[in-house]
Amino acid sequence: MNEVAQEIGRRIRLWRTATPPPKTRRKREGETGWRPHLTIEELAKQTGLTVTTVNKLELGYKAPRIESLLLLAQAFGCEPTDLLPKTKAKSGPKGELLDELHAVAAQLSPKQIRDLVKVARTLEGG
């Protein structure tokens, strides 16, 4: 499987199952609260994609076409770039560690991220 497709699939799954949605606190017009978890079937219906396609995208078996990426982003209320892997800005050991830290932080709750930042700031001063 393609690593990029797998990362996109991981991000699609994260956006589909996260409550509240990751990296955003925006509400859709008329919403009274956060959107609930979406099933693959619900996401397929919202986007017009087939259940099989959504499943293959999430599993990283294939990368989405531009049209699919736009439909998914619209369904999640995010930018299409939020579903794409980040490019590595830095190389070398520090860049790799930052990438690893980013991957771990992406799986944490907002409170856990705040706690992690506090620890990092403590280490920075010490």
RAFEN-V64578 format. One line per field, one symbol per residue. ss: DSSP state (~ for helix, > for strand, _ for the rest). phi: phi as a letter, one per 20 degrees, with the letter a starting at -180 (. if undefined). psi: psi as a letter, one per 40 degrees, with the letter a starting at -180 (. if undefined). A space follows every 10 residues. Layout:
# RAFEN-V64578
ss->???
phi->???
psi->???
This chain:
# RAFEN-V64578
ss->__~~~~~~~~ ~~~~~~~___ __________ _________~ ~~~~~~~___ ~~~~~~~~~_ _____~~~~~ ~~~~~~___~ ~~~_______ _~~~~~~~~~ ~~~~~____~ ~~~~~~~~~~ ~~~~~_
phi->.fffffffff ffffffdecf gfmbcfdfgn fdbfffgdef ffffffenef gffffffffm fbeffgffff fffffemceg ffeefffefc dngfffffff ffffffeefg ffffffffff fffffd
psi->ihdddddddd ddddddehhi iieieiiihe ieaiiiiiid ddddddeeii ddddddddee diiiiddddd dddddefiid deeiiiihdi iadddddddd ddddddeiid dddddddddd dddde.
